[in-house]
Structure formats: structure tokens, C-alpha cells
Amino acid sequence: MDNELKTENSRSIARNVLYGFSTFIIPLFFSFYATRLIVKKLGNEDYGLYALVLGFVVYSFNFSFGRAITKYIAEYRISGENHKINDVISAALSINLAVALTGVALICWFANWLVTNVYLIEPENQAKTTTGLHIASAIVFFLMLNQIFSAILQGIHRFDIFSKISNLNNLAVVLGNIFLVYNDYNFLDLLFWNLIITFFTGFVFVFYAKKFVPEFKISFTIKPEILKLIVRFSSGIIGYQILANLLLLFERGWIISKLGAENLTFYVVPMTLSIFIHNFIGSFALVIFPLASELKDNPEKLLRLYKKATKIVCFLVVFLATTLIVESHLFLTLWMGADFAAQTSTLLVIHTISFSLLAIQTISWQMTEGLGYPGYNIVSFIICLVINVFLIVLLTQSLGNVGVAFGRMAGLSAMFLSIFYIEKLFFDRIQTKFWLKLLGVIGVAAFSTVITEKLIVSNFQTTWSVFVFATISGGIVYCAALLVLGFVDAEDKLLIKNLIRR
């Protein structure tokens, strides 16, 4: 029975790797083309303004109490307390609606002041940037509501439905953006299209949430004890989300005010590419949150889940990061042009290291929240924030964009070390043997990949076929080295066989 449970846990992780991978890879190629086209059509300056406004969409008031829904749906279903599910959903929805409306009001109220006094936008661009922030506030409103309904699907482990809806949303946004810029529409039209898709995606999430959770009925009735439960759990999550949002808005505002909108474009484009690593892992790691809630009273199975998930994440992240770093200049030259690559290839390397560390840490981060201790995460992020802001201010004048990127990397490196504190906290000891074996084996495989890809890139012309050949060859060498070094154990082999049969 225990072996069956082990295999089922592994299957759950692997299935969600595939679902997460679909969310990552399907829109990826369209996004590459769209980004290149948008930068070309809008120009570096307008794209910088577009990136600034998008920062508000993703990182202003775009946080929710949906994590509490995911956690308590998972717990209540295990304990048989299904009657409490709708109480949690109703309370979280009511709070989220109030916060979303507050966010809309504040963004609209301060939009002009931010544009003129904080970001120091050029006078000829102030009106359209202010309008962009107004549209962004509406997008934030619907995104926050959508998070509630998507959290319901995550709480019942319907990551298949969640991934399909996310894929359709992402593809609709990207394909719409391609059509709009191809027909010479401006960045305000892109934002408005984003708003339309976000609005209709919400209806799809609501439909499936009601279909798979019969206890769910839209209600704004709040029970005081449920309200306290949600607020107590969510306070740490909302806290670090606010800090993360302020950090990104500060970072983009600092660049645009000190270095100009064009330099923000040079900073954001390679950063967007690196964020794909984190988003991919984040999509997969969502499963850790509800599973940790279910296994909170079974530390042995929780540790097994943690090790298996961390092993998979490291396998994926190290290869993606190695390839991006080795082939950074080649890829950017092919994608955005030689001049753009000259400005951004170093930034891509730094960003890749930063977001790879963040991606690996995602497992311990999700587990900590799932166990009900998000306060530990906010402490580690505060340390990251202090280091980040200090170094950004210190290094920008001498190093420009690179100094800002180094500041971010230093902060995330410090936060990465919280992994070992979390292991000590929940498992009584740091998993030293596990990490040494994992890093030793993957390190050898990564080194082999670096040699392979460098030899190919250095000895052939700059073409897409060379990039593809180098990446595939590096992947083959990477996987072969891991197989020879025993990275895949008996449980992994059984899991692969089961997945092939399915």
C-alpha cells in the first residue's frame, strides 16, 4: 500500500509537470515572435512604457486571498468537512472584491502623479501612459477575481482544467497582440485586448469551479470565524506579495527615471525570457501547495514529496539555465538582432541565474505556505528586498542596467538560502546528503552540456538550425550523463513506464 501511495504521489507530480509544461511551452513560441514584433513595431521607447504599465497589471494590487481557498479546500476534503468549503470561498471572494475595488481606485487616483512625479515620463508620453494605467487598473480588478475561481480548481487538484484555461488565455492574448501590432495598433490597444480576454476567462473559471465543486455558490455572506481564519493565513502571503510588487515597481520606475524608457526595454526583454523558467516551475509547483496541506500530519510522506519535487525541478531548471547562459548571445542575435544582443546578452545571463535560483526555491516556498507558515516566507523576502534595493541604488550609476540586475541576483541568492532553514524547521535537519548527491550528479551533467553546446556554437554560423542543433545535442548529453550517473532511480523508472502506458 505504501508503495502504491508513493507511486501515486509521484504520478501526481509528474502529471502536473506535463500540465505546467503545456502552460509554458504552448504559448512560448508565439510569445517569442510577439515580443520581437511588438518591440519592432512600437519602438524601444514605447515598449518601455508598455512594460512599465504591464508591471502594474502583474505587480500592483494583483494579489488575492485565493491561496486560502486552495489550502482549506484541500484540508476540508481530506477531513470530510465539505460544508465549510463555501464559507471559505464566500469570505475570500468578498475580501478580494473589496481589495480589488480599492486597488482600482488608488491606481486611477494616483496615475497622473506617478507618471509626472515618480517616473518622470516625457511630457509627450504622459497622457497615453496615464490612460494605460487606467486600463491596467481594470485588468487588475478582473485578474484578482479570476484568482479566486482558479484557486478552487487547484484545491481539488484539477490542474488539467486549470492548465487548459490558462493556455487558452495566454494564446488568445499573444495572438491578439500579434494581430494588433501587425496592423499598427498602439500599446493602449494591446492593454485593452488583455482586459477583454481577462474578463471572459473569468467566466470560464467560474463555470468549471461550479461544475467540479458542488458546494460552491457565489455568496457574500461572511462568517466571523472564517474571516479570521483567512486573514490570519493570508496576512503573510499578502505581506510578501505587497513587498514583491513594490520591489518590481521600484525597479522599473528607477530604471525609467534614471536611465530612460529605452533602457527599460533592454532590461525587461531578457528578464521576460528568464522569467519563463520561473513561470514554468511555478506552474508545476502549484501542486505542492495543496499536497502539503493534505500531508501536514505525515512528515515522512511530506519529505518524500519534497525530495521528489525538488529533484524534478533541479533537473529541469539546470538544463534550461545552462542552455540560456551558453547560448544567450546566439539566441538574442537570432531573435532580436545583433545590436539588441550586444545590449542585453549579459543581462540575460544574470537574469537567468536569478530566476533559476528563485525557481528551485519555489518548492520549499509552496510547501511552507501549504503547511500554514507563510510568515517565514515574508521574513526571507524582507532580507532579499533590503539587499536588492541597496545594491540597485549603489550600482546603477556605475554599471547601469547591469548594476540593477546584479542587485536583483544578490537579493534572490540570499533568499535561496532559506531553503536550508525550511528543511531544518520542518524535517529537523538540513538534507545535506540529498543536496550533495543531487548537485554532484547534475553538476557533472551540466558541465558536459556546457562543453557540448559551446563547441557547436563556436564552430558554426549564427543560424536557427545551429541553435536548435546545439540545444538538442546539449539535451541528449545532459540526459545521457544523468542516466549513466544513476540520477533516475527505480521509482522514477516505474513512474516513466506508467506514464507511457497512460
C-alpha positions as CSV (number, residue, x, y, z in Angstrom):
1,M,0.0,0.0,0.0
2,D,2.8,2.4,0.9
3,N,4.5,1.7,-2.5
4,E,1.2,2.5,-4.2
5,L,0.9,5.8,-2.4
6,K,4.5,6.6,-3.3
7,T,3.8,5.9,-6.9
8,E,0.5,7.9,-6.8
9,N,2.3,10.9,-5.3
10,S,5.0,10.6,-8.0
11,R,2.3,10.4,-10.7
12,S,0.6,13.5,-9.3
13,I,3.8,15.4,-9.5
14,A,4.6,14.1,-13.0
15,R,1.2,14.8,-14.4
16,N,1.4,18.3,-13.2
17,V,4.8,18.7,-14.7
18,L,3.2,17.9,-18.0
19,Y,0.3,20.3,-17.4
20,G,2.7,23.0,-16.3
21,F,4.9,22.3,-19.3
22,S,1.9,22.8,-21.6
23,T,1.2,26.1,-20.0
24,F,4.8,27.1,-20.5
25,I,5.6,25.7,-23.9
26,I,2.4,26.2,-26.0
27,P,2.4,30.0,-25.8
28,L,6.2,30.1,-25.7
29,F,6.9,30.2,-29.5
30,F,4.1,32.7,-30.1
31,S,5.5,34.9,-27.3
32,F,8.9,34.9,-28.8
33,Y,7.5,36.1,-32.1
34,A,5.1,38.5,-30.5
35,T,7.8,40.1,-28.3
36,R,10.1,40.7,-31.3
37,L,7.3,42.1,-33.4
38,I,6.0,44.3,-30.6
39,V,9.4,45.8,-29.9
40,K,9.9,46.4,-33.6
41,K,6.5,48.0,-34.2
42,L,6.3,50.0,-31.0
43,G,9.9,51.0,-30.8
44,N,12.2,50.7,-27.8
45,E,10.7,53.8,-26.0
46,D,7.0,52.9,-26.4
47,Y,7.8,49.2,-25.5
48,G,9.5,50.5,-22.3
49,L,6.2,52.4,-21.4
50,Y,4.2,49.3,-22.2
51,A,6.5,47.2,-19.9
52,L,6.0,49.8,-17.2
53,V,2.2,49.6,-17.4
54,L,2.3,45.8,-17.6
55,G,4.3,45.9,-14.3
56,F,1.2,47.5,-12.7
57,V,-1.0,44.8,-14.2
58,V,1.1,42.0,-12.8
59,Y,2.6,43.5,-9.7
60,S,0.5,46.3,-8.3
61,F,-2.7,45.2,-6.4
62,N,-2.6,41.8,-8.2
63,F,-2.6,39.7,-5.1
64,S,-5.5,37.7,-3.7
65,F,-6.8,35.6,-0.8
66,G,-7.2,32.7,-3.2
67,R,-4.4,30.8,-1.6
68,A,-6.5,30.3,1.4
69,I,-9.2,28.7,-0.7
70,T,-6.7,26.2,-2.2
71,K,-5.4,25.3,1.2
72,Y,-8.7,24.8,3.0
73,I,-10.5,23.1,0.2
74,A,-7.7,20.5,0.2
75,E,-7.8,20.2,4.0
76,Y,-11.6,20.1,4.3
77,R,-12.0,17.4,1.7
78,I,-9.5,15.2,3.4
79,S,-11.2,15.8,6.8
80,G,-14.7,15.4,5.4
81,E,-15.7,19.0,6.4
82,N,-17.1,19.8,3.0
83,H,-19.8,22.0,4.5
84,K,-17.1,24.6,5.3
85,I,-15.9,25.0,1.7
86,N,-18.4,27.5,0.5
87,D,-17.9,29.6,3.7
88,V,-14.2,29.9,2.9
89,I,-14.9,30.7,-0.8
90,S,-17.5,33.3,0.1
91,A,-15.3,35.1,2.6
92,A,-12.3,35.1,0.3
93,L,-14.4,36.4,-2.6
94,S,-15.8,39.2,-0.5
95,I,-12.4,40.3,0.8
96,N,-10.9,40.0,-2.7
97,L,-13.6,42.1,-4.2
98,A,-13.1,44.9,-1.6
99,V,-9.3,44.9,-2.2
100,A,-9.7,44.9,-6.0
101,L,-12.0,47.9,-5.9
102,T,-9.6,49.7,-3.6
103,G,-6.8,48.9,-6.0
104,V,-8.7,50.3,-9.0
105,A,-9.5,53.5,-7.1
106,L,-5.9,54.0,-5.9
107,I,-4.3,53.3,-9.3
108,C,-6.7,55.7,-11.1
109,W,-6.3,58.4,-8.4
110,F,-2.5,58.4,-8.4
111,A,-1.9,57.5,-12.1
112,N,-1.1,61.1,-13.2
113,W,1.0,61.8,-10.2
114,L,3.0,58.6,-10.7
115,V,3.6,59.4,-14.4
116,T,4.7,63.0,-13.9
117,N,6.4,63.0,-10.5
118,V,7.7,59.5,-9.8
119,Y,8.5,58.0,-13.2
120,L,9.3,61.4,-14.8
121,I,7.8,60.4,-18.2
122,E,8.5,62.8,-21.0
123,P,5.6,65.3,-21.5
124,E,4.6,63.9,-24.9
125,N,4.1,60.4,-23.4
126,Q,2.4,61.4,-20.2
127,A,-1.2,61.3,-21.4
128,K,-1.1,57.8,-23.0
129,T,0.9,56.4,-20.1
130,T,-1.8,57.7,-17.7
131,T,-4.5,56.1,-19.8
132,G,-2.6,52.9,-19.8
133,L,-2.6,52.8,-16.0
134,H,-6.4,53.3,-16.0
135,I,-6.8,50.3,-18.3
136,A,-4.3,48.4,-16.1
137,S,-6.5,49.0,-13.1
138,A,-9.4,47.3,-14.7
139,I,-7.2,44.4,-15.7
140,V,-6.0,44.1,-12.1
141,F,-9.7,44.0,-10.9
142,F,-10.7,41.1,-13.1
143,L,-7.4,39.2,-12.5
144,M,-7.9,39.3,-8.7
145,L,-11.4,37.9,-9.1
146,N,-10.2,35.2,-11.5
147,Q,-7.6,34.1,-8.9
148,I,-10.5,33.1,-6.6
149,F,-12.1,30.8,-9.1
150,S,-8.8,29.3,-10.4
151,A,-7.8,28.6,-6.7
152,I,-10.9,26.4,-6.4
153,L,-9.7,24.2,-9.3
154,Q,-6.2,24.0,-7.7
155,G,-7.6,23.0,-4.4
156,I,-9.3,19.9,-5.9
157,H,-6.2,19.1,-8.0
158,R,-7.9,19.8,-11.3
159,F,-4.7,21.2,-12.8
160,D,-5.6,19.7,-16.1
161,I,-8.6,22.1,-16.4
162,F,-6.6,25.0,-14.9
163,S,-3.8,24.5,-17.5
164,K,-6.2,24.3,-20.4
165,I,-7.9,27.5,-19.4
166,S,-4.5,29.2,-18.8
167,N,-3.3,28.0,-22.2
168,L,-6.3,29.4,-24.0
169,N,-6.0,32.7,-22.1
170,N,-2.3,33.1,-22.9
171,L,-2.7,32.1,-26.6
172,A,-5.6,34.5,-27.0
173,V,-3.6,37.4,-25.5
174,V,-0.5,36.6,-27.6
175,L,-2.2,36.0,-30.9
176,G,-4.3,39.1,-30.4
177,N,-1.2,41.2,-29.7
178,I,0.4,39.9,-32.8
179,F,-2.6,40.8,-34.9
180,L,-2.9,44.3,-33.3
181,V,0.8,45.3,-33.7
182,Y,0.9,43.8,-37.2
183,N,-1.9,46.2,-38.1
184,D,-0.2,49.2,-36.5
185,Y,-2.3,49.5,-33.3
186,N,-0.6,51.1,-30.3
187,F,0.2,49.7,-26.8
188,L,-3.1,51.0,-25.4
189,D,-4.9,48.7,-27.8
190,L,-2.8,45.8,-26.6
191,L,-3.8,46.6,-23.0
192,F,-7.5,46.8,-23.9
193,W,-7.3,43.4,-25.6
194,N,-5.7,42.0,-22.5
195,L,-8.6,43.4,-20.5
196,I,-11.2,41.7,-22.8
197,I,-9.5,38.3,-22.6
198,T,-9.1,38.5,-18.8
199,F,-12.8,39.4,-18.4
200,F,-14.0,36.4,-20.5
201,T,-11.5,34.0,-18.9
202,G,-13.1,34.7,-15.5
203,F,-16.5,33.3,-16.8
204,V,-14.7,30.1,-17.8
205,F,-13.1,29.7,-14.4
206,V,-16.5,30.3,-12.7
207,F,-18.2,27.7,-14.9
208,Y,-15.7,24.9,-14.1
209,A,-15.5,25.8,-10.4
210,K,-19.2,25.4,-10.0
211,K,-19.2,22.2,-12.1
212,F,-16.5,20.4,-10.0
213,V,-17.2,21.8,-6.6
214,P,-21.0,21.5,-6.0
215,E,-20.6,23.1,-2.6
216,F,-19.6,26.4,-4.3
217,K,-22.3,29.0,-4.6
218,I,-21.5,32.7,-5.2
219,S,-22.3,34.4,-1.9
220,F,-21.0,37.4,0.0
221,T,-22.0,36.1,3.4
222,I,-19.0,36.2,5.8
223,K,-18.8,34.2,9.0
224,P,-16.5,36.0,11.5
225,E,-14.6,32.8,12.4
226,I,-13.9,32.0,8.7
227,L,-12.9,35.6,8.1
228,K,-10.3,35.4,10.9
229,L,-9.0,32.1,9.6
230,I,-8.5,33.5,6.1
231,V,-7.0,36.8,7.2
232,R,-4.6,35.0,9.6
233,F,-3.4,32.6,7.0
234,S,-3.3,35.2,4.2
235,S,-1.5,38.0,6.0
236,G,1.9,36.6,5.4
237,I,1.2,35.9,1.8
238,I,-0.3,39.3,1.1
239,G,2.6,40.9,3.0
240,Y,5.3,39.4,0.8
241,Q,3.2,40.0,-2.3
242,I,3.0,43.7,-1.5
243,L,6.7,43.9,-0.9
244,A,7.4,42.0,-4.2
245,N,5.1,44.3,-6.0
246,L,6.7,47.4,-4.6
247,L,10.2,46.0,-5.4
248,L,9.3,45.4,-9.1
249,L,7.6,48.8,-9.5
250,F,10.5,50.5,-7.8
251,E,13.0,48.6,-10.1
252,R,11.1,49.6,-13.3
253,G,10.5,53.1,-12.1
254,W,14.1,53.5,-11.1
255,I,15.3,52.4,-14.5
256,I,12.9,54.6,-16.4
257,S,13.6,57.7,-14.3
258,K,17.4,57.2,-14.1
259,L,18.2,55.5,-17.4
260,G,15.2,56.2,-19.7
261,A,12.4,54.1,-21.3
262,E,14.8,52.6,-23.9
263,N,17.0,51.1,-21.2
264,L,13.9,49.6,-19.5
265,T,13.2,47.8,-22.8
266,F,16.8,46.4,-22.8
267,Y,16.3,45.3,-19.2
268,V,12.8,43.8,-19.4
269,V,13.1,41.8,-22.6
270,P,15.8,39.4,-21.4
271,M,14.2,39.4,-18.0
272,T,10.9,38.2,-19.6
273,L,12.8,35.4,-21.2
274,S,14.4,34.3,-17.9
275,I,11.0,34.5,-16.1
276,F,9.8,31.7,-18.4
277,I,11.9,29.4,-16.3
278,H,10.3,30.6,-13.1
279,N,6.8,30.6,-14.5
280,F,7.2,27.0,-15.9
281,I,8.4,25.7,-12.5
282,G,5.7,27.8,-10.7
283,S,3.0,26.2,-12.8
284,F,4.2,22.8,-11.9
285,A,4.9,23.6,-8.2
286,L,1.3,24.7,-7.7
287,V,0.6,21.1,-6.9
288,I,2.9,21.2,-3.9
289,F,0.7,23.7,-2.1
290,P,-2.5,21.6,-1.7
291,L,-0.5,18.3,-1.3
292,A,1.5,19.9,1.6
293,S,-1.8,20.8,3.2
294,E,-3.0,17.3,2.9
295,L,0.2,15.7,4.2
296,K,0.9,18.1,7.1
297,D,0.4,15.3,9.6
298,N,2.6,12.8,7.8
299,P,6.2,14.2,7.8
300,E,7.6,11.1,6.2
301,K,5.5,11.3,3.1
302,L,5.9,15.1,3.0
303,L,9.7,14.7,2.9
304,R,9.4,12.2,0.1
305,L,7.2,14.6,-1.8
306,Y,9.6,17.5,-1.2
307,K,12.6,15.5,-2.4
308,K,10.9,14.1,-5.5
309,A,9.6,17.6,-6.5
310,T,13.0,19.2,-5.8
311,K,14.8,16.6,-7.9
312,I,12.5,17.2,-10.9
313,V,12.8,20.9,-10.6
314,C,16.6,20.9,-10.4
315,F,16.7,18.6,-13.4
316,L,14.6,21.0,-15.5
317,V,16.0,24.3,-14.2
318,V,19.7,23.4,-14.6
319,F,19.3,22.4,-18.2
320,L,17.2,25.4,-19.2
321,A,19.5,27.8,-17.3
322,T,22.7,26.2,-18.8
323,T,21.3,26.4,-22.3
324,L,20.2,30.1,-21.9
325,I,23.5,31.1,-20.4
326,V,25.7,29.3,-23.0
327,E,23.6,30.4,-26.0
328,S,22.5,33.8,-24.7
329,H,24.2,35.9,-27.4
330,L,23.4,33.5,-30.2
331,F,19.7,33.4,-29.3
332,L,19.3,37.1,-28.8
333,T,21.1,37.8,-32.1
334,L,18.7,35.5,-33.9
335,W,15.6,36.7,-32.0
336,M,16.1,40.4,-31.7
337,G,19.1,41.3,-33.8
338,A,22.9,41.8,-33.3
339,D,22.6,45.4,-31.9
340,F,19.9,44.3,-29.4
341,A,22.0,41.3,-28.4
342,A,25.0,43.5,-27.7
343,Q,23.0,45.5,-25.2
344,T,21.3,42.6,-23.5
345,S,23.2,39.3,-23.6
346,T,25.0,40.0,-20.3
347,L,21.6,40.9,-18.7
348,L,20.1,37.6,-19.9
349,V,22.9,35.7,-18.2
350,I,22.4,37.5,-14.9
351,H,18.6,37.3,-15.0
352,T,18.8,33.6,-15.8
353,I,20.8,32.9,-12.7
354,S,18.5,35.0,-10.6
355,F,15.2,33.3,-11.7
356,S,16.7,29.8,-11.8
357,L,17.6,30.2,-8.1
358,L,14.0,31.5,-7.5
359,A,12.6,28.6,-9.4
360,I,14.4,26.0,-7.3
361,Q,13.3,27.7,-4.2
362,T,9.7,27.5,-5.3
363,I,9.2,24.0,-3.9
364,S,10.2,25.0,-0.3
365,W,8.2,28.2,-0.7
366,Q,5.0,26.4,-1.7
367,M,5.5,23.8,0.9
368,T,5.8,26.4,3.7
369,E,2.6,28.1,2.6
370,G,0.8,24.7,2.3
371,L,1.8,23.9,5.9
372,G,0.3,27.2,7.1
373,Y,3.5,29.2,7.8
374,P,3.7,31.9,5.1
375,G,5.2,34.3,7.7
376,Y,8.5,32.5,7.3
377,N,8.5,33.4,3.6
378,I,7.9,37.1,4.3
379,V,11.0,37.2,6.6
380,S,13.2,35.7,3.9
381,F,11.8,38.2,1.3
382,I,12.4,41.2,3.5
383,I,16.1,40.2,3.6
384,C,16.0,39.9,-0.2
385,L,14.3,43.2,-0.5
386,V,16.9,45.1,1.6
387,I,19.9,43.7,-0.3
388,N,18.2,44.2,-3.6
389,V,17.3,47.9,-3.1
390,F,20.6,48.8,-1.5
391,L,22.6,47.3,-4.4
392,I,20.4,48.7,-7.1
393,V,20.8,52.3,-5.8
394,L,24.6,51.7,-5.2
395,L,25.4,50.1,-8.6
396,T,23.1,51.9,-11.1
397,Q,25.3,54.9,-11.7
398,S,28.5,52.9,-12.4
399,L,27.0,49.8,-14.1
400,G,23.6,51.0,-15.4
401,N,21.2,48.1,-16.2
402,V,23.8,45.5,-15.2
403,G,24.0,47.0,-11.8
404,V,20.2,46.7,-11.3
405,A,20.4,43.1,-12.5
406,F,23.2,42.3,-10.1
407,G,21.2,43.8,-7.2
408,R,18.3,41.5,-8.0
409,M,20.5,38.5,-8.3
410,A,22.2,39.2,-4.9
411,G,18.8,39.5,-3.2
412,L,17.4,36.3,-4.7
413,S,20.7,34.5,-3.9
414,A,20.2,35.4,-0.2
415,M,16.6,34.3,-0.3
416,F,17.6,31.0,-1.9
417,L,19.5,30.1,1.3
418,S,16.2,30.0,3.1
419,I,15.7,26.5,1.6
420,F,18.0,25.1,4.2
421,Y,16.3,26.9,7.1
422,I,13.0,25.5,6.0
423,E,14.4,21.9,5.8
424,K,15.7,22.3,9.3
425,L,12.4,23.7,10.5
426,F,10.1,21.0,9.1
427,F,12.3,18.0,8.8
428,D,14.6,18.5,11.8
429,R,17.7,18.6,9.8
430,I,19.2,20.0,6.5
431,Q,19.0,17.4,3.8
432,T,22.8,17.6,3.2
433,K,23.3,14.1,1.7
434,F,20.4,14.7,-0.7
435,W,21.8,18.0,-1.9
436,L,25.4,16.9,-2.3
437,K,24.4,13.9,-4.3
438,L,21.9,15.9,-6.4
439,L,24.3,18.8,-7.1
440,G,27.2,16.4,-7.8
441,V,25.3,14.4,-10.4
442,I,23.5,17.4,-12.1
443,G,26.7,19.4,-11.9
444,V,28.6,16.8,-14.0
445,A,25.7,16.6,-16.5
446,A,25.5,20.4,-16.7
447,F,29.3,20.7,-17.3
448,S,29.0,18.1,-20.1
449,T,26.2,20.2,-21.6
450,V,28.2,23.4,-21.5
451,I,31.1,21.8,-23.3
452,T,28.8,20.3,-26.0
453,E,26.9,23.5,-26.7
454,K,29.9,25.8,-26.6
455,L,31.7,23.6,-29.2
456,I,28.8,23.7,-31.5
457,V,28.0,27.4,-31.1
458,S,31.7,28.4,-31.5
459,N,32.3,26.4,-34.7
460,F,29.2,27.1,-36.7
461,Q,27.5,30.1,-38.2
462,T,24.8,32.1,-36.3
463,T,21.6,30.4,-37.6
464,W,18.4,29.0,-36.1
465,S,19.4,25.5,-37.2
466,V,22.6,25.8,-35.2
467,F,20.8,27.0,-32.1
468,V,18.3,24.0,-32.4
469,F,21.1,21.6,-33.0
470,A,23.2,22.8,-30.1
471,T,20.2,22.7,-27.8
472,I,19.1,19.2,-28.8
473,S,22.7,17.9,-28.6
474,G,23.1,19.5,-25.2
475,G,19.9,17.9,-24.0
476,I,20.9,14.5,-25.2
477,V,24.3,14.8,-23.5
478,Y,22.6,16.1,-20.3
479,C,20.1,13.2,-20.1
480,A,22.7,10.6,-21.0
481,A,25.1,11.8,-18.3
482,L,22.3,11.7,-15.7
483,L,21.4,8.2,-16.7
484,V,25.0,7.0,-16.5
485,L,25.4,8.6,-13.1
486,G,22.2,7.0,-11.7
487,F,20.0,10.1,-11.5
488,V,17.0,8.0,-12.4
489,D,16.2,5.5,-9.6
490,A,13.8,2.5,-9.6
491,E,10.8,4.6,-8.6
492,D,11.5,7.1,-11.4
493,K,11.7,4.2,-13.9
494,L,8.4,2.8,-12.7
495,L,6.8,6.2,-12.9
496,I,8.0,6.7,-16.5
497,K,6.6,3.3,-17.5
498,N,3.3,4.1,-16.0
499,L,3.1,7.5,-17.8
500,I,4.0,5.8,-21.1
501,R,1.2,3.3,-20.6
502,R,-1.3,6.1,-19.8
